[in-house]
Amino acid sequence: MAEVIRMPRMSDTMTEGTFVEWHKKVGDTVKIGDILAEVETDKATMELENYAKGTLLYIGVEKGQSAKVDQVIAIVGKEGDDVQALLASAGTVAKAEEKAPSTETKQAEATIEVAATTQDQSASNTEDGRIKASPLAKKIAKEKGLDLHAISGSGPEGRIIKKDVEQANPIAVEQTESAKPQINFAPVAGVESYEEVPVSQMRKVIAQRLSQSKFTSPHFYLSISVDMDKAMAARTSMNAVSPVKISFNDLVVKASAMALRRHPQVNASWLGDKIRFNHHIHIGVAVAINDGLVVPVLRFADQKSLAQLSAETGDLAERAKSRKLQPQDWEGNTFTISNLGMMGIEEFTAIINPPDACILAVGGINQVPVVKNGQVVPGNVMKLTMSCDHRVVDGAVGAQFLKTLKEYLEDPVRMLI
């Protein structure tokens, strides 16, 4: 019985393919596994492998022409079969087959997916010495023990095809192989392994909340560099008299809280049909623990001293790591800070922590050349990047906030006024 060959879907995004070359012509006897043609898809040029036995009775697409997926491109059968009747029948059932592909079509597509190799994957005969050959040619060469490097290809752009391998002179190939330097590599012994760990409830919540934030909130990012020379000197002086050690993160929290007081548009939340501008300032500070990330909240941060903020941050971090935080410890944030500077990260972006409109990503302090008074001198620079929800915060508003934050950090005395 004659088989109607349709254009298979050779990639997940393919809608049509262009025929680069037909390797068979009408009247040729074809076997299962023969390469009928080469087809250029949206991703690469691939080989169209035959899945029917008989005579090629009809070619519906000429070289250089395109065919849509599931379009009739060829018919294979016995000499004397009524090609026109088959074409007419194929045309009447085409729509039905689009909804429910025939067994033959499914088999063809499965065969193509397994056997077809793209030109990107089968490397070309270029200066780097790689080989471009059809899968069938490679299989035959392997069975015969032939080196493809010693075989000239007659296909497009020198591609080695089935007949090139079948017509290759084994003696000439052997001589070519013997002229090559032999390199013996010791076998590598290794065992593939992996471990699968059930997703913890904390990780599930993190995935759900941050996925919702990233794909719901239109994020945009603002970055600024801060000269930390004065902040470093001020911190040294403060720690000489402070009852607790003040960190650079404490300085960022305090400066952010004071900047939020001056820019309440940033201290806000998107509620769908309204925007909430918070009058209180509750800053969430991201803390990494074994199973993920928690964000305990420093309430009324703008009203607390640096020593208070340091002590409270340390207490919350310890309770977070020992899993002793209560819901009131992580609820109610109006702005979030994530600091990876202590881990050597210079700059990064963070995903907004709902219900906040912004999150500040803090990098480490690095000594770099800076220009001061017309002279290039060593300077200590810290990079800040703020992720903003564009539904609430516009670029100018976010920029003004970062400008104020920079002023506080570059001259910490301002925070005392």
C-alpha positions as CSV (number, residue, x, y, z in Angstrom):
1,M,0.0,0.0,0.0
2,A,1.3,3.4,-0.9
3,E,2.5,5.7,1.9
4,V,1.9,9.5,1.9
5,I,4.9,11.3,3.4
6,R,4.1,14.5,5.2
7,M,6.4,17.3,6.4
8,P,7.2,16.3,10.0
9,R,7.7,18.8,12.9
10,M,11.4,18.8,13.3
11,S,11.6,21.2,16.2
12,D,9.2,22.5,18.8
13,T,8.9,25.9,17.1
14,M,8.9,24.7,13.5
15,T,6.0,25.7,11.3
16,E,7.5,25.1,7.9
17,G,10.8,23.8,6.3
18,T,12.7,24.7,3.2
19,F,14.1,21.8,1.0
20,V,17.9,22.3,0.6
21,E,18.5,19.1,-1.4
22,W,16.7,16.0,-2.5
23,H,18.8,12.9,-2.3
24,K,16.2,10.7,-4.1
25,K,14.3,11.3,-7.3
26,V,11.0,10.0,-8.7
27,G,11.4,6.4,-9.8
28,D,14.1,5.5,-7.3
29,T,13.7,2.5,-5.1
30,V,13.8,3.6,-1.4
31,K,14.3,1.6,1.8
32,I,13.4,2.5,5.4
33,G,16.2,4.6,6.8
34,D,17.2,6.2,3.5
35,I,17.8,9.9,3.6
36,L,15.2,11.4,1.2
37,A,16.2,15.1,1.5
38,E,17.8,17.8,3.6
39,V,15.4,20.3,5.2
40,E,16.2,23.7,6.6
41,T,14.1,24.5,9.7
42,D,13.9,27.5,11.9
43,K,16.8,26.2,13.9
44,A,19.1,24.1,11.7
45,T,19.4,22.0,8.5
46,M,18.2,18.4,9.2
47,E,17.9,15.2,7.3
48,L,14.5,13.8,6.3
49,E,14.7,10.0,6.8
50,N,12.4,7.7,4.9
51,Y,10.0,5.4,6.8
52,A,8.3,3.5,3.9
53,K,9.6,0.8,1.5
54,G,8.9,0.9,-2.2
55,T,9.3,3.3,-5.1
56,L,9.4,7.1,-4.8
57,L,6.3,7.9,-6.9
58,Y,5.8,11.6,-6.2
59,I,7.8,14.7,-4.9
60,G,5.5,17.6,-4.0
61,V,8.1,20.2,-3.0
62,E,11.0,21.2,-5.3
63,K,14.5,22.1,-4.1
64,G,14.5,25.6,-2.7
65,Q,10.8,25.6,-1.9
66,S,9.1,25.4,1.5
67,A,6.5,23.2,2.9
68,K,4.3,23.7,6.0
69,V,4.2,21.1,8.8
70,D,1.9,18.2,7.8
71,Q,1.9,19.2,4.1
72,V,2.2,16.2,1.7
73,I,5.8,16.2,0.4
74,A,6.2,12.8,-1.2
75,I,4.5,9.4,-1.9
76,V,6.2,6.0,-1.7
77,G,4.4,2.9,-3.1
78,K,4.4,0.4,-5.9
79,E,4.8,1.4,-9.6
80,G,1.4,1.9,-11.1
81,D,-0.3,3.2,-7.9
82,D,-2.7,6.0,-8.6
83,V,-0.8,9.1,-7.3
84,Q,-3.6,11.6,-8.1
85,A,-6.2,9.6,-6.2
86,L,-3.8,9.4,-3.2
87,L,-3.2,13.2,-3.4
88,A,-7.0,13.8,-3.6
89,S,-7.6,11.5,-0.6
90,A,-4.8,13.1,1.3
91,G,-6.3,16.6,0.7
92,T,-9.7,15.6,2.0
93,V,-8.4,14.2,5.2
94,A,-5.8,16.8,5.9
95,K,-7.9,18.8,8.3
96,A,-8.9,15.7,10.3
97,E,-5.2,14.7,10.5
98,E,-4.3,18.1,11.9
99,K,-6.5,17.4,14.8
100,A,-5.6,13.8,15.2
101,P,-2.3,12.9,13.4
102,S,-2.2,9.5,11.7
103,T,-0.2,6.6,13.0
104,E,2.1,7.0,10.0
105,T,2.7,10.7,10.7
106,K,3.4,10.0,14.3
107,Q,5.9,7.3,13.4
108,A,7.5,9.6,10.9
109,E,7.9,12.4,13.4
110,A,9.3,10.0,16.0
111,T,11.8,8.6,13.4
112,I,12.9,12.1,12.5
113,E,13.4,13.2,16.1
114,V,15.5,10.2,16.9
115,A,17.6,10.0,13.7
116,A,17.9,13.6,12.5
117,T,21.0,15.5,13.5
118,T,21.4,19.3,13.0
119,Q,24.3,20.9,11.3
120,D,25.0,22.7,14.6
121,Q,25.4,19.3,16.3
122,S,27.3,17.4,13.6
123,A,30.2,19.8,13.2
124,S,31.5,20.8,9.8
125,N,34.7,20.0,7.9
126,T,36.5,23.2,8.8
127,E,39.9,24.1,10.0
128,D,39.2,22.8,13.5
129,G,39.1,19.3,12.1
130,R,35.6,18.4,13.0
131,I,33.4,16.2,10.8
132,K,30.1,16.9,9.1
133,A,28.4,13.7,8.2
134,S,24.9,12.3,8.1
135,P,23.9,9.9,11.0
136,L,23.6,7.0,8.5
137,A,27.0,7.7,7.1
138,K,28.5,7.8,10.6
139,K,26.8,4.5,11.4
140,I,28.1,2.7,8.3
141,A,31.6,4.1,8.8
142,K,31.6,2.8,12.3
143,E,30.5,-0.6,11.2
144,K,33.2,-0.7,8.6
145,G,35.8,0.7,10.9
146,L,36.5,3.7,8.6
147,D,37.8,7.1,9.6
148,L,35.5,9.8,8.4
149,H,38.4,12.3,8.4
150,A,39.8,10.3,5.4
151,I,36.6,10.4,3.4
152,S,35.5,13.3,1.1
153,G,31.9,14.3,1.2
154,S,29.8,14.9,-1.9
155,G,26.8,16.4,0.0
156,P,26.0,20.1,0.5
157,E,29.1,22.0,1.7
158,G,31.2,18.8,1.7
159,R,28.8,16.8,3.9
160,I,29.6,13.1,4.0
161,I,26.6,11.0,3.1
162,K,25.8,7.3,2.8
163,K,27.2,6.7,-0.7
164,D,30.5,8.5,0.2
165,V,31.1,5.9,2.9
166,E,30.0,3.0,0.8
167,Q,32.3,4.0,-2.1
168,A,35.3,4.8,0.1
169,N,38.5,2.8,-0.5
170,P,39.3,1.0,2.7
171,I,43.0,0.7,1.8
172,A,43.3,4.4,1.1
173,V,41.5,5.2,4.4
174,E,43.8,2.8,6.3
175,Q,46.9,4.5,4.8
176,T,45.6,7.9,5.8
177,E,44.9,6.7,9.3
178,S,48.4,5.2,9.6
179,A,50.0,8.6,8.7
180,K,48.3,10.3,11.5
181,P,50.0,10.6,14.9
182,Q,48.4,8.1,17.4
183,I,47.4,9.5,20.7
184,N,46.3,7.1,23.4
185,F,44.2,8.4,26.3
186,A,43.8,6.6,29.5
187,P,40.2,5.6,30.2
188,V,38.4,7.8,32.6
189,A,36.6,5.9,35.3
190,G,33.6,7.7,36.8
191,V,30.1,7.1,38.1
192,E,27.2,9.4,37.5
193,S,25.2,10.1,40.6
194,Y,22.7,12.6,42.0
195,E,20.6,13.2,45.0
196,E,17.0,14.3,45.1
197,V,15.7,16.2,48.2
198,P,12.0,16.8,48.8
199,V,11.1,20.5,48.7
200,S,10.7,21.9,52.1
201,Q,7.6,24.0,53.0
202,M,9.8,27.1,53.4
203,R,11.3,26.6,49.9
204,K,7.8,26.1,48.5
205,V,6.7,29.4,50.0
206,I,9.8,31.2,48.7
207,A,9.2,29.8,45.2
208,Q,5.5,30.8,45.3
209,R,6.0,34.3,46.7
210,L,9.0,35.3,44.6
211,S,7.6,33.8,41.4
212,Q,4.4,35.7,41.9
213,S,6.5,38.9,42.6
214,K,8.8,38.5,39.6
215,F,6.1,37.7,37.0
216,T,3.5,40.0,38.4
217,S,5.4,43.1,39.4
218,P,7.0,45.0,36.5
219,H,10.6,45.2,37.9
220,F,13.1,47.9,36.9
221,Y,16.5,48.5,38.4
222,L,18.5,51.6,39.5
223,S,22.2,51.4,40.5
224,I,24.4,53.9,42.3
225,S,28.0,53.9,43.6
226,V,28.7,55.2,47.1
227,D,32.0,56.6,48.5
228,M,32.3,54.9,51.8
229,D,35.5,56.6,53.1
230,K,33.7,58.7,55.7
231,A,31.3,55.9,56.7
232,M,34.3,53.7,57.4
233,A,35.9,56.3,59.5
234,A,32.6,57.0,61.3
235,R,32.0,53.4,62.0
236,T,35.5,53.0,63.6
237,S,34.8,56.0,65.9
238,M,31.3,54.7,66.8
239,N,32.5,51.2,67.7
240,A,35.0,52.7,70.1
241,V,32.2,53.8,72.3
242,S,29.1,51.7,71.2
243,P,27.9,49.0,73.6
244,V,27.4,46.7,70.5
245,K,29.4,46.4,67.3
246,I,27.9,48.5,64.5
247,S,28.1,46.9,61.1
248,F,28.0,48.5,57.6
249,N,24.7,46.9,57.2
250,D,23.4,48.8,60.3
251,L,24.5,52.0,58.6
252,V,22.7,51.1,55.4
253,V,19.5,50.2,57.4
254,K,19.6,53.5,59.3
255,A,20.3,55.6,56.2
256,S,17.6,53.8,54.2
257,A,15.0,54.4,57.0
258,M,15.8,58.1,57.0
259,A,15.7,58.3,53.2
260,L,12.3,56.6,53.3
261,R,11.1,59.3,55.7
262,R,12.0,61.9,53.0
263,H,10.6,59.8,50.1
264,P,7.4,58.2,51.3
265,Q,6.5,57.2,47.7
266,V,9.1,54.4,48.0
267,N,7.7,53.2,51.3
268,A,4.6,51.9,49.6
269,S,2.6,48.8,48.4
270,W,0.5,48.0,45.3
271,L,-3.0,46.8,46.3
272,G,-4.6,46.3,42.9
273,D,-7.1,49.1,42.9
274,K,-5.2,51.4,45.2
275,I,-1.6,52.2,46.4
276,R,-0.8,52.2,50.1
277,F,1.7,54.8,51.3
278,N,2.9,53.7,54.7
279,H,3.5,56.3,57.3
280,H,5.5,53.8,59.5
281,I,8.9,52.4,58.3
282,H,9.4,48.7,58.9
283,I,12.5,47.4,57.2
284,G,12.9,43.7,56.4
285,V,16.5,42.4,56.4
286,A,17.1,39.2,54.4
287,V,18.8,36.5,56.4
288,A,20.1,33.3,54.8
289,I,19.5,30.0,56.7
290,N,20.0,26.4,55.8
291,D,16.7,25.8,54.1
292,G,16.3,29.1,52.4
293,L,15.8,32.8,53.2
294,V,13.8,34.6,55.9
295,V,13.2,38.3,56.2
296,P,12.8,39.4,59.9
297,V,11.5,43.0,60.3
298,L,13.0,45.9,62.1
299,R,10.0,47.9,63.1
300,F,10.0,51.8,63.2
301,A,13.6,51.6,62.0
302,D,13.8,55.4,61.5
303,Q,13.2,56.0,65.2
304,K,16.0,53.7,66.5
305,S,19.7,54.4,67.1
306,L,22.4,52.5,65.3
307,A,23.2,50.6,68.5
308,Q,19.5,49.6,68.8
309,L,19.3,48.5,65.2
310,S,22.5,46.4,65.6
311,A,21.3,44.7,68.7
312,E,17.9,43.9,67.3
313,T,19.3,42.7,63.9
314,G,21.7,40.3,65.7
315,D,18.9,38.9,67.9
316,L,16.5,38.4,64.9
317,A,19.3,36.7,62.9
318,E,20.1,34.3,65.7
319,R,16.4,33.4,66.2
320,A,16.0,33.0,62.5
321,K,18.8,30.5,62.3
322,S,17.5,28.5,65.3
323,R,14.0,28.6,63.8
324,K,12.6,30.5,66.8
325,L,11.0,33.5,64.9
326,Q,7.4,34.2,65.4
327,P,5.0,35.4,62.7
328,Q,5.1,39.0,64.1
329,D,8.9,38.9,63.5
330,W,8.6,38.5,59.8
331,E,5.3,40.3,59.0
332,G,4.6,43.9,58.1
333,N,7.7,44.9,56.1
334,T,7.4,48.1,54.0
335,F,10.9,48.0,52.5
336,T,13.5,45.3,52.3
337,I,17.3,45.2,52.2
338,S,19.4,42.2,51.0
339,N,23.1,42.4,51.6
340,L,25.6,40.0,50.0
341,G,28.6,42.2,50.4
342,M,30.1,40.1,53.2
343,M,30.2,37.2,50.8
344,G,32.3,39.0,48.3
345,I,29.5,40.0,45.9
346,E,30.2,43.4,44.4
347,E,26.8,44.0,42.8
348,F,23.5,42.2,42.2
349,T,19.8,42.6,41.7
350,A,17.1,41.2,44.0
351,I,13.5,40.2,43.5
352,I,11.0,42.5,45.3
353,N,9.7,41.0,48.5
354,P,5.9,41.5,48.6
355,P,4.1,43.6,49.7
356,D,7.0,46.1,49.3
357,A,7.3,48.2,46.2
358,C,11.2,48.2,46.4
359,I,14.1,46.1,47.6
360,L,17.7,47.3,48.0
361,A,20.6,45.0,47.0
362,V,23.8,45.9,48.8
363,G,27.2,44.8,47.5
364,G,30.6,44.8,49.2
365,I,33.0,47.7,49.7
366,N,35.9,47.6,47.3
367,Q,39.0,49.7,47.1
368,V,39.2,51.2,43.6
369,P,40.8,54.2,42.0
370,V,38.6,57.3,42.3
371,V,39.1,60.9,41.3
372,K,39.1,63.5,44.1
373,N,40.1,67.1,43.7
374,G,41.4,66.3,40.2
375,Q,43.7,63.5,41.5
376,V,43.3,59.7,41.1
377,V,43.5,58.3,44.6
378,P,42.4,55.0,46.3
379,G,38.8,55.0,47.3
380,N,36.3,52.7,49.0
381,V,33.2,52.2,46.9
382,M,30.0,50.3,47.6
383,K,27.4,49.6,44.9
384,L,23.7,49.7,45.6
385,T,21.0,48.4,43.2
386,M,17.3,49.0,43.9
387,S,14.6,46.9,42.3
388,C,11.4,48.9,41.9
389,D,7.8,48.0,41.1
390,H,7.0,50.3,38.2
391,R,3.3,50.2,39.1
392,V,4.1,52.2,42.3
393,V,7.5,53.8,41.8
394,D,8.7,55.7,38.8
395,G,12.3,56.1,37.7
396,A,12.7,59.7,38.9
397,V,11.2,58.8,42.4
398,G,13.6,55.9,42.8
399,A,16.5,58.0,41.6
400,Q,15.8,60.7,44.2
401,F,15.6,58.2,47.0
402,L,19.0,56.7,46.0
403,K,20.5,60.2,45.8
404,T,19.3,60.9,49.4
405,L,20.5,57.5,50.6
406,K,23.9,58.1,49.0
407,E,24.2,61.5,50.8
408,Y,23.5,59.9,54.2
409,L,26.1,57.1,53.7
410,E,28.8,59.4,52.3
411,D,28.4,61.8,55.2
412,P,27.0,59.8,58.2
413,V,26.9,63.0,60.4
414,R,23.7,63.9,58.4
415,M,22.0,61.0,60.2
416,L,22.5,62.7,63.5
417,I,20.7,65.9,62.6
